[in-house]
Amino acid sequence: MNMAMQRTRLSTLANVTSSRFNSFFSNPWRRISLRIICVLFGTFAGQAIVTTAGQTAQWDVTAAGLLVLFTEAISRIVYRQSSLAKPAPILRESFNLLKIGITYSLFLEAFKIGS
């Protein structure tokens, strides 16, 4: 049973957008800048979440649980398909770098609290 997807306006728009996005970031300098932006935004987001949740001391456990859930979900998506021969898609790589930035910021906040 061959289940081919119909060519609708939405699927055509998604395909065209995806191909343009991939062709835009095929340039190595743009890809490196996107990687740096993802890590820096992850660091900022992690610090913002921890600071905001720690302000009232009511959302600490909930925020920690959501961050652990996010990092584990991203790790499962990224490392489920381990292929060394071909490079990872840009969206999957970006989410992994965002996760790395969030984890890094949590370590920084832990060192600040410990000192």
Backbone bond lengths (Angstrom), bond angles and torsions (degrees), N, CA, C in turn:
res aa  C-N    CA-C-N  psi(-1)  N-CA   C-N-CA  omega(-1)  CA-C   N-CA-C  phi
1 M - - - 1.442 - - 1.527 108.66 -
2 N 1.305 117.12 114.69 1.452 122.30 -178.98 1.520 109.11 -94.35
3 M 1.318 115.52 116.28 1.463 120.91 -177.55 1.533 108.60 -104.68
4 A 1.316 116.89 80.78 1.460 120.91 178.78 1.521 109.37 -82.68
5 M 1.314 113.89 142.48 1.453 118.90 -179.82 1.526 109.60 -79.87
6 Q 1.312 116.54 140.20 1.447 120.70 179.30 1.520 110.30 -73.07
7 R 1.313 115.50 149.62 1.462 119.46 176.30 1.513 108.54 -87.96
8 T 1.301 114.62 96.86 1.460 120.45 176.15 1.524 108.51 -104.85
9 R 1.308 115.65 173.34 1.458 118.87 178.49 1.526 110.69 -63.88
10 L 1.333 116.28 -38.45 1.461 120.04 -179.30 1.524 111.53 -67.11
11 S 1.334 117.47 -44.20 1.464 119.18 179.63 1.526 111.17 -67.49
12 T 1.322 117.55 -36.67 1.462 120.91 176.83 1.524 110.47 -65.34
13 L 1.338 117.10 -42.67 1.459 121.27 177.89 1.524 111.02 -62.81
14 A 1.328 116.92 -41.97 1.467 120.47 178.75 1.522 111.19 -64.79
15 N 1.310 118.03 -42.18 1.468 121.60 179.31 1.526 111.85 -65.58
16 V 1.332 116.67 -43.67 1.463 120.60 -179.38 1.527 110.22 -66.71
17 T 1.333 116.80 -43.06 1.466 120.53 179.23 1.516 111.07 -63.27
18 S 1.314 116.76 -42.79 1.465 121.04 179.08 1.522 111.32 -63.75
19 S 1.303 117.57 -43.37 1.469 119.68 -179.17 1.529 111.13 -68.16
20 R 1.325 117.82 -38.18 1.465 120.18 177.54 1.531 111.23 -67.35
21 F 1.330 116.43 -39.95 1.460 121.54 178.02 1.519 110.53 -61.83
22 N 1.328 116.20 -46.04 1.467 120.43 179.24 1.525 112.15 -66.29
23 S 1.328 117.44 -39.22 1.466 119.33 179.64 1.535 110.83 -70.54
24 F 1.332 117.54 -32.38 1.463 120.46 177.98 1.525 110.56 -65.98
25 F 1.333 116.67 -40.54 1.459 120.16 -178.19 1.524 112.99 -93.97
26 S 1.321 117.64 16.27 1.461 119.50 173.47 1.527 111.12 -76.95
27 N 1.330 116.73 -20.14 1.452 122.22 174.61 1.533 108.66 -67.70
28 P 1.336 119.04 127.43 1.469 120.90 -176.27 1.531 114.13 -60.16
29 W 1.331 117.93 -36.80 1.462 119.73 -179.30 1.520 111.40 -68.45
30 R 1.310 117.00 -38.14 1.462 119.82 177.31 1.524 111.10 -67.66
31 R 1.317 115.96 -37.83 1.469 120.61 179.44 1.532 110.54 -66.26
32 I 1.335 117.15 -41.35 1.460 120.72 177.80 1.523 110.47 -65.95
33 S 1.325 117.45 -41.69 1.463 119.58 179.38 1.528 110.98 -65.63
34 L 1.328 118.01 -36.37 1.465 120.56 176.41 1.523 110.35 -65.42
35 R 1.328 117.44 -39.15 1.467 120.94 177.53 1.523 110.89 -62.11
36 I 1.317 116.70 -45.56 1.464 120.52 -179.56 1.526 110.67 -64.22
37 I 1.322 116.96 -42.38 1.464 120.71 178.95 1.523 110.53 -62.64
38 C 1.322 118.16 -40.22 1.468 120.96 179.76 1.527 111.50 -64.51
39 V 1.323 117.45 -42.75 1.470 119.87 179.38 1.523 110.08 -66.47
40 L 1.333 117.67 -44.01 1.459 120.37 -179.55 1.522 111.99 -66.40
41 F 1.345 117.21 -39.25 1.457 119.08 177.64 1.526 111.10 -67.75
42 G 1.327 117.21 -35.88 1.458 120.35 175.78 1.516 111.48 -63.52
43 T 1.335 116.71 -40.75 1.457 120.84 177.39 1.527 110.43 -63.33
44 F 1.324 116.82 -45.03 1.459 120.80 178.49 1.520 111.52 -63.25
45 A 1.324 116.78 -45.19 1.469 120.37 -178.24 1.529 111.08 -64.22
46 G 1.319 117.05 -41.37 1.461 120.27 178.92 1.513 111.71 -62.45
47 Q 1.325 117.26 -45.09 1.458 120.06 179.13 1.521 111.50 -67.07
48 A 1.324 117.41 -37.40 1.462 120.14 179.03 1.527 111.28 -66.32
49 I 1.317 116.67 -41.32 1.464 120.30 -179.92 1.520 110.90 -66.09
50 V 1.322 116.60 -45.54 1.463 120.36 -178.90 1.521 110.91 -65.84
51 T 1.328 117.64 -42.22 1.459 120.84 -179.41 1.522 111.48 -66.77
52 T 1.308 117.20 -43.32 1.461 121.18 -179.70 1.523 111.33 -67.33
53 A 1.318 117.11 -42.29 1.462 120.27 -179.75 1.525 111.23 -70.41
54 G 1.329 117.26 -33.54 1.454 120.51 -178.82 1.511 113.66 -78.41
55 Q 1.316 117.21 -13.72 1.453 121.59 -177.91 1.532 111.49 -64.71
56 T 1.300 117.76 -45.61 1.466 120.87 -177.84 1.514 112.63 -97.12
57 A 1.314 117.36 -14.81 1.476 123.63 -179.98 1.523 112.45 60.87
58 Q 1.326 117.44 23.81 1.462 121.37 176.02 1.517 111.55 -109.72
59 W 1.314 116.91 -24.40 1.462 121.47 -174.89 1.517 112.65 -106.35
60 D 1.333 117.65 12.73 1.459 120.65 -176.42 1.528 112.40 -59.69
61 V 1.308 116.21 -50.97 1.465 120.76 -176.52 1.525 110.61 -67.50
62 T 1.310 117.38 -40.36 1.464 121.15 179.80 1.529 110.76 -65.38
63 A 1.329 116.85 -45.11 1.467 120.30 179.67 1.529 110.67 -64.47
64 A 1.315 116.83 -41.43 1.470 119.81 178.57 1.526 110.70 -63.63
65 G 1.314 116.87 -41.86 1.468 120.21 178.47 1.516 112.29 -63.94
66 L 1.330 116.84 -41.06 1.464 119.90 178.76 1.528 111.75 -66.98
67 L 1.336 116.72 -38.74 1.465 119.29 178.23 1.522 111.56 -66.71
68 V 1.324 117.18 -40.34 1.468 120.13 177.23 1.527 110.19 -65.14
69 L 1.323 116.95 -42.27 1.460 121.27 178.30 1.534 110.54 -61.50
70 F 1.331 117.01 -42.58 1.463 121.31 179.46 1.525 110.91 -63.62
71 T 1.333 116.89 -48.46 1.464 119.40 -177.28 1.524 111.92 -66.20
72 E 1.315 117.16 -38.05 1.465 119.38 178.73 1.526 111.57 -69.25
73 A 1.330 117.40 -37.67 1.466 120.23 178.64 1.531 110.87 -65.97
74 I 1.318 116.56 -42.46 1.465 119.94 178.57 1.519 110.27 -66.04
75 S 1.339 117.41 -41.24 1.469 119.96 178.13 1.515 111.08 -62.10
76 R 1.314 117.03 -39.52 1.469 120.11 179.18 1.528 111.06 -65.16
77 I 1.318 116.90 -41.44 1.461 120.52 179.82 1.532 110.92 -67.28
78 V 1.329 116.47 -44.32 1.466 120.45 -174.50 1.521 111.42 -71.75
79 Y 1.326 117.08 -45.77 1.457 119.63 -172.52 1.521 113.78 -93.94
80 R 1.314 118.42 1.15 1.460 121.22 176.07 1.519 110.31 -68.74
81 Q 1.296 116.85 -42.25 1.459 121.53 -179.43 1.519 108.39 -104.72
82 S 1.305 115.26 84.06 1.462 120.35 -178.19 1.522 109.19 -87.73
83 S 1.300 115.48 102.79 1.466 119.94 176.68 1.517 108.07 -128.35
84 L 1.304 116.35 116.43 1.454 120.83 -178.60 1.518 112.05 -86.04
85 A 1.318 117.47 -17.73 1.459 120.72 -175.45 1.527 112.11 -73.33
86 K 1.319 117.78 -40.23 1.460 119.69 -177.39 1.529 109.71 -114.11
87 P 1.327 117.28 150.19 1.467 119.44 -179.56 1.529 111.11 -71.43
88 A 1.327 115.14 153.91 1.460 120.57 -179.90 1.529 109.75 -70.73
89 P 1.320 117.48 147.64 1.468 119.42 175.45 1.533 110.43 -60.01
90 I 1.308 115.68 150.88 1.456 121.58 -173.11 1.524 112.36 -62.65
91 L 1.319 117.88 -35.32 1.470 119.93 -178.90 1.518 110.62 -70.13
92 R 1.311 117.77 -42.06 1.459 121.59 178.81 1.527 110.29 -65.90
93 E 1.310 116.57 -40.43 1.465 120.75 177.97 1.527 111.15 -65.55
94 S 1.332 116.86 -38.42 1.465 120.55 179.59 1.524 111.53 -65.52
95 F 1.336 117.26 -42.55 1.466 119.74 178.06 1.527 110.95 -65.30
96 N 1.321 117.65 -35.80 1.457 120.24 178.00 1.527 110.58 -65.71
97 L 1.324 117.69 -41.60 1.457 120.65 178.51 1.526 111.53 -69.25
98 L 1.320 117.82 -32.91 1.460 121.22 173.68 1.523 110.05 -62.83
99 K 1.322 116.28 -42.49 1.464 121.45 177.58 1.522 111.09 -62.75
100 I 1.314 116.91 -41.26 1.463 121.00 178.90 1.528 110.32 -63.60
101 G 1.323 117.73 -40.53 1.469 121.13 177.35 1.519 112.21 -64.03
102 I 1.331 117.36 -40.76 1.462 120.88 178.31 1.520 110.27 -65.11
103 T 1.317 117.49 -43.80 1.467 121.14 179.25 1.529 110.71 -63.66
104 Y 1.310 117.35 -41.00 1.462 121.59 177.92 1.525 110.73 -61.78
105 S 1.321 117.35 -43.06 1.464 119.70 -179.70 1.523 111.65 -66.67
106 L 1.321 116.91 -33.30 1.467 118.98 177.08 1.530 110.95 -66.59
107 F 1.327 117.19 -38.39 1.462 119.94 175.27 1.530 111.22 -64.37
108 L 1.336 116.96 -40.67 1.466 119.78 178.30 1.522 111.11 -62.91
109 E 1.333 116.88 -43.21 1.468 120.18 179.24 1.531 110.80 -64.77
110 A 1.321 117.25 -36.50 1.460 119.96 178.01 1.521 110.93 -65.75
111 F 1.335 117.60 -38.78 1.458 120.12 176.97 1.520 111.69 -67.48
112 K 1.334 117.03 -35.87 1.471 119.97 177.92 1.529 110.60 -64.84
113 I 1.318 116.37 -42.53 1.457 120.33 -179.19 1.533 110.56 -69.35
114 G 1.323 117.05 -36.48 1.453 121.08 -177.99 1.510 114.29 -72.34
115 S 1.345 117.90 -22.89 1.465 119.03 -177.24 1.511 112.59 -93.35
